[in-house]
Amino acid sequence: MNKPVRFWLIASLLIAAFVSLLASSHPDGFEKAGEEIGYIEQAGTLLGSWFPDYTFPGVEGWYSGSLAGIFGTVLTFVLFLLLGKLISRKTR
């Protein structure tokens, strides 16, 4: 892995670890409207979530959100790394 990629990966992990602690625990606009109108109880999900409410399953405390942010960043990095390798193979 070259230096710029390594630098940006480390920067992304640090941002994910610390900025995720600033995430609001209050519901967003759509969720709040659903609670006020009363349809949120009947609402379903199309896809399940690995990190419901931006928390890491099985981990309690403030660092649960940091772990979810770090894991999501690593997962996204690996996904795009594999996608990039796949695309570069096809273009050669």
KAKAKA-V355994 format. One record per residue. N is the residue number from 1. SS is DSSP state (h for helix, s for strand, l for the rest). OMEGA is omega in whole degrees, 0 to 359 (NA if undefined). Layout:
BEGIN
n->N ss->SS omega->OMEGA
n->N ss->SS omega->OMEGA
END
This chain:
BEGIN
n->1 ss->l omega->183
n->2 ss->l omega->188
n->3 ss->h omega->180
n->4 ss->h omega->180
n->5 ss->h omega->179
n->6 ss->h omega->179
n->7 ss->h omega->183
n->8 ss->h omega->176
n->9 ss->h omega->179
n->10 ss->h omega->178
n->11 ss->h omega->179
n->12 ss->h omega->179
n->13 ss->h omega->177
n->14 ss->h omega->178
n->15 ss->h omega->180
n->16 ss->h omega->183
n->17 ss->h omega->187
n->18 ss->h omega->180
n->19 ss->h omega->178
n->20 ss->h omega->177
n->21 ss->h omega->180
n->22 ss->h omega->180
n->23 ss->l omega->183
n->24 ss->l omega->175
n->25 ss->l omega->178
n->26 ss->l omega->180
n->27 ss->l omega->177
n->28 ss->l omega->185
n->29 ss->h omega->181
n->30 ss->h omega->180
n->31 ss->h omega->179
n->32 ss->h omega->178
n->33 ss->h omega->178
n->34 ss->h omega->177
n->35 ss->h omega->182
n->36 ss->h omega->181
n->37 ss->h omega->176
n->38 ss->l omega->180
n->39 ss->l omega->184
n->40 ss->l omega->180
n->41 ss->l omega->180
n->42 ss->l omega->183
n->43 ss->l omega->176
n->44 ss->l omega->177
n->45 ss->l omega->177
n->46 ss->l omega->178
n->47 ss->l omega->176
n->48 ss->l omega->181
n->49 ss->l omega->175
n->50 ss->l omega->183
n->51 ss->l omega->182
n->52 ss->h omega->181
n->53 ss->h omega->176
n->54 ss->h omega->176
n->55 ss->l omega->178
n->56 ss->l omega->184
n->57 ss->l omega->177
n->58 ss->l omega->180
n->59 ss->l omega->179
n->60 ss->l omega->174
n->61 ss->l omega->185
n->62 ss->l omega->183
n->63 ss->h omega->176
n->64 ss->h omega->178
n->65 ss->h omega->178
n->66 ss->h omega->178
n->67 ss->h omega->177
n->68 ss->h omega->178
n->69 ss->h omega->179
n->70 ss->h omega->181
n->71 ss->h omega->178
n->72 ss->h omega->178
n->73 ss->h omega->179
n->74 ss->h omega->179
n->75 ss->h omega->178
n->76 ss->h omega->179
n->77 ss->h omega->181
n->78 ss->h omega->179
n->79 ss->h omega->181
n->80 ss->h omega->175
n->81 ss->h omega->178
n->82 ss->h omega->178
n->83 ss->h omega->178
n->84 ss->h omega->178
n->85 ss->h omega->179
n->86 ss->h omega->181
n->87 ss->h omega->182
n->88 ss->h omega->176
n->89 ss->h omega->182
n->90 ss->h omega->182
n->91 ss->h omega->181
n->92 ss->l omega->NA
END
